[in-house]
């Protein structure tokens, strides 16, 4: 069973930065495609960014240039560096792991990010 634990959320002012972390356990991290999603109140969960085991990345178009996804395979951890934060970035951010050898999918519990003026 794969477990995902997010951290790094919090309250930040407009224009500020945060770095989210997602640490995994229970399986080989290097077999996982990792991604971030977010969900705002009253809205559907939406894709933010993804990273493959060797570092290929993909982003929601509107977040390119402000958000950066990365991973440290030695630490079993994925990161999301967020800069220039806006109130519309306020959401619960979830990490997702997809095991490439089995297509099994796992989700973390989420971490709240709140951006205020």
ROLO-680836 format. One line per field, with one value per residue: residue number from 0; residue in three letters; x, y, z of N, C-alpha, C in turn. Coordinates in Angstrom, 1 decimal. Layout:
num <- c(NUM,...)
residuo <- c(ALA,...)
n_X <- c(X,...)
n_Y <- c(Y,...)
n_Z <- c(Z,...)
ca_X <- c(X,...)
ca_Y <- c(Y,...)
ca_Z <- c(Z,...)
c_X <- c(X,...)
c_Y <- c(Y,...)
c_Z <- c(Z,...)
//
This chain:
num <- c(0,1,2,3,4,5,6,7,8,9,10,11,12,13,14,15,16,17,18,19,20,21,22,23,24,25,26,27,28,29,30,31,32,33,34,35,36,37,38,39,40,41,42,43,44,45,46,47,48,49,50,51,52,53,54,55,56,57,58,59,60,61,62,63,64,65,66,67,68,69,70,71,72,73,74,75,76,77,78,79,80,81,82,83,84,85,86,87,88,89,90,91,92,93,94,95,96,97,98,99,100,101,102,103,104,105,106,107,108,109,110,111,112,113,114,115,116)
residuo <- c(UNK,UNK,UNK,UNK,UNK,UNK,UNK,UNK,UNK,UNK,UNK,UNK,UNK,UNK,UNK,UNK,UNK,UNK,UNK,UNK,UNK,UNK,UNK,UNK,UNK,UNK,UNK,UNK,UNK,UNK,UNK,UNK,UNK,UNK,UNK,UNK,UNK,UNK,UNK,UNK,UNK,UNK,UNK,UNK,UNK,UNK,UNK,UNK,UNK,UNK,UNK,UNK,UNK,UNK,UNK,UNK,UNK,UNK,UNK,UNK,UNK,UNK,UNK,UNK,UNK,UNK,UNK,UNK,UNK,UNK,UNK,UNK,UNK,UNK,UNK,UNK,UNK,UNK,UNK,UNK,UNK,UNK,UNK,UNK,UNK,UNK,UNK,UNK,UNK,UNK,UNK,UNK,UNK,UNK,UNK,UNK,UNK,UNK,UNK,UNK,UNK,UNK,UNK,UNK,UNK,UNK,UNK,UNK,UNK,UNK,UNK,UNK,UNK,UNK,UNK,UNK,UNK)
n_X <- c(0.8,0.6,1.5,0.9,2.0,1.3,2.8,3.5,1.7,-0.3,-1.0,-0.7,0.4,-0.8,1.2,3.1,5.2,5.2,6.3,5.3,5.4,5.5,5.6,6.4,5.7,6.0,6.2,8.3,9.6,10.6,9.2,6.9,4.6,4.2,1.9,0.3,-2.7,-5.5,-8.2,-10.7,-13.2,-16.4,-15.7,-14.6,-12.0,-8.8,-6.2,-2.8,0.0,2.5,5.0,7.3,9.1,11.8,11.9,10.5,8.2,4.9,2.4,-0.5,-1.7,-2.2,-0.7,1.9,5.2,4.8,4.5,6.5,7.3,8.9,11.1,12.7,14.2,15.8,14.9,12.3,10.3,8.2,7.9,6.3,6.9,5.6,5.1,4.4,1.8,-1.8,-5.1,-6.9,-5.5,-6.0,-6.8,-7.3,-4.5,-3.6,-1.6,-0.8,-0.1,0.8,1.3,3.5,3.9,1.6,-0.6,-2.0,-3.4,-2.9,-3.8,-2.9,-3.8,-4.2,-3.3,-3.9,-3.9,-3.9,-4.5,-4.2,-5.0)
n_Y <- c(-1.2,2.1,5.2,8.6,11.7,15.0,18.2,21.6,23.5,26.5,29.8,32.6,35.8,37.8,37.4,36.1,33.2,29.6,26.3,23.2,19.8,16.3,13.3,9.9,6.5,2.9,1.9,1.6,4.7,5.5,4.3,5.6,7.9,11.2,13.7,16.9,18.1,20.3,21.6,23.9,25.4,24.4,23.8,21.6,19.1,19.9,19.5,20.3,20.0,17.7,15.1,12.8,9.8,10.2,12.9,14.4,17.0,18.4,20.9,22.7,25.0,27.7,28.0,27.9,29.1,30.2,28.1,25.4,22.1,19.4,16.6,14.4,11.6,10.1,10.8,10.1,12.0,14.5,17.9,21.1,24.1,27.2,30.4,34.0,34.1,34.0,35.1,33.3,31.0,29.8,26.8,23.3,21.3,18.4,15.5,13.0,9.7,7.6,4.3,3.1,0.6,-0.8,0.7,1.5,3.9,6.4,8.7,11.6,13.2,15.8,19.4,22.5,25.6,29.0,32.1,35.5,39.0)
n_Z <- c(0.0,-0.9,0.6,0.8,1.9,2.2,2.7,3.8,3.1,3.8,5.0,3.0,1.7,-1.0,-3.9,-2.7,-1.8,-1.7,-0.9,-1.6,-0.4,-1.1,0.3,-0.2,0.6,0.8,-1.8,-4.7,-5.4,-7.8,-9.7,-10.0,-11.5,-10.8,-9.5,-9.0,-7.9,-7.4,-5.4,-5.2,-3.1,-3.9,-6.5,-9.1,-8.7,-10.0,-12.4,-11.8,-12.1,-13.4,-13.1,-14.5,-13.7,-14.7,-14.8,-16.8,-17.3,-16.9,-17.2,-16.1,-18.3,-17.6,-15.3,-15.9,-15.5,-13.1,-11.3,-10.2,-10.7,-9.1,-8.3,-6.0,-6.2,-4.5,-2.1,-2.1,-2.6,-3.8,-5.1,-5.1,-6.1,-5.6,-6.8,-6.9,-5.9,-6.0,-5.1,-6.3,-6.4,-4.0,-2.4,-1.7,-2.0,-3.6,-3.7,-6.1,-6.9,-9.5,-10.2,-12.5,-13.5,-12.9,-13.0,-10.8,-8.6,-6.2,-3.6,-1.7,1.4,1.2,1.4,2.7,1.0,1.3,0.0,0.6,0.7)
ca_X <- c(0.0,1.4,1.0,1.4,1.8,1.6,3.1,4.0,0.6,-0.5,-1.6,0.4,-0.1,-0.7,2.5,4.1,5.6,5.1,6.8,4.6,6.1,4.7,6.6,5.7,6.2,5.3,6.6,9.4,9.2,11.1,8.2,5.7,4.4,3.6,1.3,-0.4,-4.1,-6.1,-9.7,-11.3,-14.6,-17.5,-15.2,-14.0,-10.5,-8.2,-4.8,-1.9,1.3,2.9,6.4,7.6,10.3,13.1,11.9,9.7,7.1,3.7,1.7,-1.7,-1.2,-2.3,0.2,3.3,6.0,4.6,4.6,7.5,7.2,10.2,11.1,13.9,13.9,16.5,14.2,10.9,9.6,7.9,7.7,5.6,7.3,4.6,5.4,3.5,0.5,-3.0,-6.2,-7.5,-4.7,-6.5,-7.4,-6.6,-3.6,-3.4,-0.6,-1.3,0.9,0.4,2.4,3.5,3.9,0.4,-1.7,-2.7,-3.4,-3.0,-3.9,-2.7,-4.9,-4.4,-2.8,-4.6,-3.2,-4.8,-3.8,-5.0,-4.4)
ca_Y <- c(0.0,3.4,6.3,9.9,12.7,16.3,19.2,22.9,24.5,27.5,31.1,33.5,37.0,37.9,37.6,35.3,31.9,28.4,25.1,22.0,18.5,15.1,12.2,8.7,5.3,1.7,1.3,2.3,6.0,5.7,3.7,6.4,9.2,12.0,14.9,17.7,18.6,21.2,21.7,25.0,25.2,24.5,23.5,20.2,19.0,20.2,19.2,21.4,19.7,16.3,14.8,11.4,9.4,10.8,14.4,15.1,17.7,18.9,21.9,23.4,26.1,29.0,28.1,27.8,30.3,30.5,26.9,24.5,20.7,18.7,15.4,13.9,10.2,9.5,11.2,9.7,13.2,15.5,19.2,22.1,25.5,28.2,31.8,35.0,33.5,34.9,34.5,32.2,29.8,29.2,25.5,22.2,20.8,17.0,14.8,11.8,8.8,6.5,3.3,3.0,-0.8,-1.4,1.8,1.8,5.3,6.8,10.1,12.1,13.7,17.2,20.4,23.8,26.8,30.1,33.3,36.6,40.3)
ca_Z <- c(0.0,-1.0,1.4,0.4,2.9,1.8,3.7,3.3,2.9,4.8,4.7,2.4,1.1,-2.5,-4.4,-1.9,-2.3,-0.9,-1.5,-1.1,-0.5,-1.0,0.6,-0.4,1.2,0.4,-3.1,-5.3,-5.9,-9.2,-10.6,-9.9,-12.1,-9.7,-10.0,-8.1,-8.2,-6.4,-5.4,-4.5,-2.6,-4.9,-7.8,-9.3,-8.6,-11.3,-12.6,-11.7,-12.8,-13.3,-13.4,-14.6,-12.9,-15.1,-14.8,-17.7,-16.6,-17.7,-16.3,-16.5,-19.1,-16.9,-14.2,-16.4,-15.2,-11.6,-10.5,-10.7,-10.0,-9.1,-7.5,-5.5,-6.1,-3.4,-0.9,-2.3,-2.4,-4.9,-4.6,-5.9,-5.8,-6.1,-6.7,-7.4,-5.5,-6.2,-4.3,-7.0,-6.1,-2.8,-2.7,-1.1,-2.9,-3.4,-4.6,-6.7,-7.4,-10.4,-10.4,-14.0,-13.8,-12.5,-13.2,-9.5,-8.3,-4.8,-3.4,-0.4,2.2,0.9,2.2,2.4,0.7,1.4,-0.4,1.0,0.5)
c_X <- c(0.9,0.7,1.7,1.1,2.3,2.0,3.5,2.9,0.5,-1.1,-0.4,-0.3,0.0,0.7,3.6,4.4,5.4,5.8,6.0,5.5,5.1,5.6,5.8,6.4,5.4,5.5,7.7,9.0,9.6,10.2,6.9,5.7,3.7,3.0,0.6,-1.7,-4.5,-7.6,-10.1,-12.7,-15.6,-17.0,-14.7,-12.5,-9.9,-6.7,-4.0,-0.6,1.6,4.4,6.6,8.8,11.6,13.0,11.1,8.5,6.0,2.9,0.4,-1.2,-1.1,-1.3,1.7,4.0,5.8,4.9,5.7,7.4,8.6,10.1,12.6,13.7,14.6,15.7,12.7,9.9,9.4,7.6,6.9,6.0,6.3,5.0,4.4,2.0,-0.6,-4.1,-6.9,-6.7,-5.1,-7.2,-6.7,-5.8,-3.4,-2.3,-1.2,-0.1,0.3,1.6,2.4,3.5,2.6,-0.8,-2.4,-2.4,-3.7,-3.1,-3.5,-3.9,-5.1,-3.7,-3.4,-3.6,-4.2,-4.0,-4.7,-4.2,-3.8)
c_Y <- c(1.2,4.4,7.6,10.9,14.1,17.2,20.5,23.9,25.5,28.8,32.0,34.7,37.0,38.2,36.8,34.0,30.8,27.3,23.9,20.8,17.4,13.9,10.9,7.5,4.1,1.1,2.1,3.6,6.1,5.0,4.5,7.7,10.0,13.2,15.6,18.1,19.5,21.3,22.9,24.7,25.4,24.2,22.0,20.2,19.2,19.9,20.5,21.1,18.2,16.1,13.3,11.1,10.0,12.3,15.1,15.7,18.1,19.8,22.3,24.7,27.4,29.1,28.0,29.2,30.7,29.3,26.0,23.1,20.1,17.4,15.0,12.4,9.5,9.8,10.7,10.8,14.0,16.8,20.0,23.5,26.5,29.6,32.7,34.5,34.5,34.3,33.3,30.9,29.1,27.9,24.5,21.5,19.3,16.5,13.5,11.0,7.8,5.5,2.9,1.5,-1.5,-0.5,2.0,3.3,5.5,8.3,10.4,12.7,15.2,18.2,21.7,24.9,27.9,31.4,34.5,37.9,40.8)
c_Z <- c(0.0,-0.1,0.9,1.5,2.3,3.0,3.0,3.0,4.0,4.3,4.2,1.8,-0.4,-2.9,-3.7,-2.5,-1.3,-1.6,-0.8,-1.3,-0.4,-0.9,0.5,0.4,0.7,-0.9,-3.6,-6.0,-7.4,-10.2,-10.7,-10.8,-11.1,-10.2,-8.8,-8.7,-7.1,-6.5,-4.6,-4.1,-3.8,-6.3,-7.9,-9.1,-10.0,-11.3,-12.5,-12.4,-12.5,-13.6,-13.4,-13.9,-13.4,-15.2,-15.8,-17.0,-17.5,-16.7,-16.9,-17.1,-18.3,-15.7,-14.6,-16.0,-13.7,-10.8,-11.1,-9.9,-10.2,-8.2,-7.1,-5.3,-5.0,-2.1,-0.9,-2.1,-3.7,-4.3,-5.6,-5.4,-6.4,-5.8,-7.2,-7.1,-5.6,-5.4,-5.0,-6.9,-4.8,-3.1,-1.7,-2.2,-2.6,-4.2,-4.9,-7.2,-8.3,-10.6,-11.8,-14.3,-13.5,-12.8,-11.9,-9.2,-6.8,-4.7,-1.9,0.2,1.9,1.9,1.8,2.1,0.6,1.0,-0.1,0.8,1.8)
//
